[in-house]
Structures are given as structure tokens and as C-alpha cells.
Amino acid sequence: MQSVIPAEQIEDKIRGLDELPSYEEAKRCMHYFFDGIDEYEFRLRPWEPNPWREWCAKNGVHTVYNVEFVDALAEKIKSFDETPVVEVCAGNGKLAHQLRKRGIPIIATDDYSWGLYTDKNLVGKLSYKEALKKYEPKIVVASWLPPRWLEIDILNFQSVDYFIDIGRSGYIEIRGDV
């Protein structure tokens, strides 16, 4: 019988760099924050306080990666059999750190404009344009890119064969010769 991990330990996995929650753990943690709140009513009143959003803002969490997602992403990147791989707008570097643990030689970069805690050994301080010029990546990974023009710049950069865009609508879009 598998033991149930308390929500506080799942929060630690979500906040930290070294561990990831499973999909089920992440889902259970979100339900913990919304306990007693009717989802339909909540959607009708988006101005109401949102305990999950408040927790994420307080803890600098912009994306909740989980084991299954990162495993699948690593396998997809391996299937391209191309390097270099660069993550732009990497924030605190959690995704790149987890991909490296799965054998992906990814370079994480960010301009540090969001003020997230960043270990400079995990994430190099470069804008996305500087990263493209310096590393000439074949594969670019990004999560929750701000304006669309960043995506256009990445897609138009001469060395980029694949662009994995995570976010916005809760999906992954892979563009390139797939």
C-alpha cells in the first residue's frame, strides 16, 4: 500500500528545484487549496480570492511541472536527436534542472527580469536573443512566454529546427520538422 504524502510535502516539491510531484500529487495539492469551494461558482466569480493563485504568487511558482510531464518531454527531446538544446525565459531553472537529471544536455537562460531566485550555475543571465545568438540552438524550450513576438523571433532564428512552447492554453506546441 502506497502512503499518502501530506499536502505540505507536495508544496515543497512544487516550490523546490530538486523534486517534482507526480501528476496525482499536484492535483491533490490544488484540491487542498480549493477545499469547500464549488468550481462552477468559482469560475463565475473570478474576482473572488483564489487561494491557489495567491500561494503561487507568494512562492514564485509560475508552472507546476510533474514527473510524468517532464519524463514525456525528455523523451520527446531525445527523439529529435539534436543539440544544442536551450531553454529561454527559464526563470529559476527548475525545468532545465529536471531535464538534465533525465539526460538532456540543456542550457537554461533568463534575463532575470522577474526577480525569481536563480542559481547562476543553473541559469545563465541572457536575454532570449542573446541566448539564440550565443548558442545557436537546434531545439528551444520555453514556458509561458510573454508576447507573441518572442515566439516569432525564435521560429525565425536560422539555427532553430524545433521550438517547444509550453503554456498559455495548458498544452505543448512543438513546431519544426516533426
C-alpha positions as CSV (number, residue, x, y, z in Angstrom):
1,M,0.0,0.0,0.0
2,Q,1.4,3.4,-1.0
3,S,1.5,6.1,1.7
4,V,-0.3,9.4,1.2
5,I,2.1,12.4,1.2
6,P,0.8,15.4,3.1
7,A,-0.1,18.5,1.1
8,E,2.8,20.4,2.8
9,Q,5.4,17.9,1.4
10,I,3.8,18.2,-2.0
11,E,4.1,22.0,-1.7
12,D,7.8,21.6,-1.0
13,K,8.2,19.5,-4.2
14,I,6.4,22.2,-6.2
15,R,8.5,25.0,-4.7
16,G,11.9,23.4,-4.8
17,L,14.2,22.6,-7.7
18,D,15.2,19.0,-6.8
19,E,11.9,17.1,-6.7
20,L,8.8,17.0,-8.7
21,P,5.3,15.9,-7.6
22,S,3.5,13.3,-9.6
23,Y,0.5,14.4,-11.5
24,E,-1.8,13.0,-8.9
25,E,0.1,14.7,-6.1
26,A,-0.1,18.1,-7.9
27,K,-3.8,17.6,-8.5
28,R,-4.3,16.7,-4.8
29,C,-2.4,19.7,-3.7
30,M,-4.6,22.0,-5.8
31,H,-7.7,20.4,-4.4
32,Y,-6.3,21.0,-1.0
33,F,-6.3,24.8,-1.7
34,F,-9.8,24.7,-3.1
35,D,-11.4,22.5,-0.4
36,G,-15.0,23.5,0.0
37,I,-15.1,25.9,-3.0
38,D,-17.5,24.9,-5.7
39,E,-15.6,25.0,-9.0
40,Y,-18.6,26.2,-11.1
41,E,-19.3,29.0,-8.7
42,F,-15.7,30.0,-8.5
43,R,-15.5,30.2,-12.4
44,L,-18.5,32.5,-12.4
45,R,-16.8,34.9,-9.9
46,P,-13.1,35.1,-11.0
47,W,-12.7,38.3,-8.8
48,E,-13.1,36.2,-5.7
49,P,-9.9,35.4,-3.8
50,N,-8.1,32.5,-5.3
51,P,-6.0,30.6,-2.7
52,W,-4.0,28.6,-5.3
53,R,-3.1,31.7,-7.2
54,E,-2.1,33.5,-4.0
55,W,0.1,30.6,-2.9
56,C,1.8,30.5,-6.3
57,A,2.4,34.3,-6.3
58,K,3.8,34.1,-2.8
59,N,6.1,31.2,-3.6
60,G,7.2,32.4,-7.1
61,V,5.6,29.4,-8.8
62,H,4.6,30.0,-12.4
63,T,4.3,26.5,-13.6
64,V,3.7,23.2,-11.7
65,Y,5.8,20.6,-13.5
66,N,5.2,17.0,-12.7
67,V,7.1,13.8,-13.1
68,E,5.0,12.4,-15.9
69,F,5.2,15.6,-17.9
70,V,8.9,16.1,-17.6
71,D,9.6,12.4,-18.4
72,A,7.5,12.7,-21.6
73,L,9.2,16.0,-22.5
74,A,12.6,14.5,-22.1
75,E,11.7,11.5,-24.3
76,K,10.4,13.9,-27.0
77,I,13.6,16.0,-26.9
78,K,15.7,12.8,-27.1
79,S,13.7,11.7,-30.2
80,F,14.8,14.8,-32.1
81,D,18.5,13.7,-31.6
82,E,19.7,17.3,-32.0
83,T,21.8,19.6,-29.9
84,P,22.3,22.2,-28.6
85,V,19.1,22.5,-26.6
86,V,18.4,25.8,-24.9
87,E,15.6,26.9,-22.6
88,V,14.9,30.6,-22.8
89,C,13.0,32.6,-20.2
90,A,13.9,29.8,-17.8
91,G,13.0,31.6,-14.5
92,N,14.6,29.7,-11.6
93,G,15.8,26.8,-13.9
94,K,13.6,24.0,-12.5
95,L,12.6,22.6,-15.8
96,A,16.1,22.5,-17.2
97,H,17.4,21.1,-13.9
98,Q,14.9,18.3,-14.1
99,L,15.6,17.6,-17.8
100,R,19.3,17.4,-17.1
101,K,18.6,14.7,-14.5
102,R,16.9,12.8,-17.4
103,G,20.0,13.1,-19.6
104,I,19.1,16.2,-21.6
105,P,22.1,18.5,-22.1
106,I,20.0,21.7,-21.9
107,I,21.3,25.2,-21.4
108,A,19.0,27.4,-19.3
109,T,18.9,31.1,-19.8
110,D,16.9,34.0,-18.5
111,D,17.2,37.8,-18.3
112,Y,16.3,37.7,-14.5
113,S,13.7,40.4,-15.1
114,W,11.1,38.6,-13.0
115,G,13.3,38.6,-9.9
116,L,13.0,34.8,-9.3
117,Y,15.7,33.2,-7.2
118,T,18.2,31.9,-9.6
119,D,21.3,29.9,-9.0
120,K,23.7,31.4,-11.6
121,N,25.1,27.9,-12.1
122,L,21.7,26.7,-13.2
123,V,20.5,29.6,-15.3
124,G,22.8,31.9,-17.3
125,K,21.8,35.6,-17.4
126,L,21.0,36.2,-21.1
127,S,18.0,37.6,-22.9
128,Y,16.4,35.2,-25.3
129,K,18.0,37.0,-28.3
130,E,21.5,36.8,-26.6
131,A,20.9,33.1,-25.9
132,L,19.9,32.4,-29.5
133,K,23.0,34.2,-30.9
134,K,25.4,32.7,-28.4
135,Y,24.3,29.0,-28.5
136,E,22.7,28.8,-32.0
137,P,20.3,26.1,-30.6
138,K,18.7,23.4,-32.7
139,I,15.9,23.0,-30.1
140,V,14.4,25.8,-28.0
141,V,12.2,25.2,-25.0
142,A,10.2,27.9,-23.3
143,S,7.3,28.1,-20.8
144,W,4.8,30.8,-20.6
145,L,6.5,33.2,-23.0
146,P,5.2,36.8,-22.8
147,P,4.3,38.5,-26.1
148,R,3.9,36.6,-29.3
149,W,6.8,38.4,-31.0
150,L,9.3,36.4,-28.9
151,E,7.9,33.2,-30.5
152,I,8.2,34.7,-34.0
153,D,11.9,35.7,-33.3
154,I,12.6,32.2,-32.1
155,L,10.9,30.5,-35.0
156,N,12.7,32.8,-37.5
157,F,16.1,32.2,-36.0
158,Q,18.3,30.3,-38.5
159,S,19.6,27.5,-36.3
160,V,16.2,26.6,-34.7
161,D,14.7,23.3,-36.0
162,Y,12.3,22.7,-33.1
163,F,10.5,25.0,-30.7
164,I,8.7,23.6,-27.8
165,D,6.3,26.2,-26.4
166,I,4.8,25.2,-23.0
167,G,1.9,27.2,-21.5
168,R,-0.8,29.6,-22.4
169,S,-3.6,27.1,-23.0
170,G,-2.3,24.2,-21.0
171,Y,-0.7,22.5,-23.9
172,I,2.6,21.9,-25.5
173,E,3.1,23.1,-29.1
174,I,6.1,21.7,-31.0
175,R,6.9,23.5,-34.1
176,G,9.5,22.3,-36.6
177,D,10.1,19.2,-38.7
178,V,8.1,16.8,-36.6
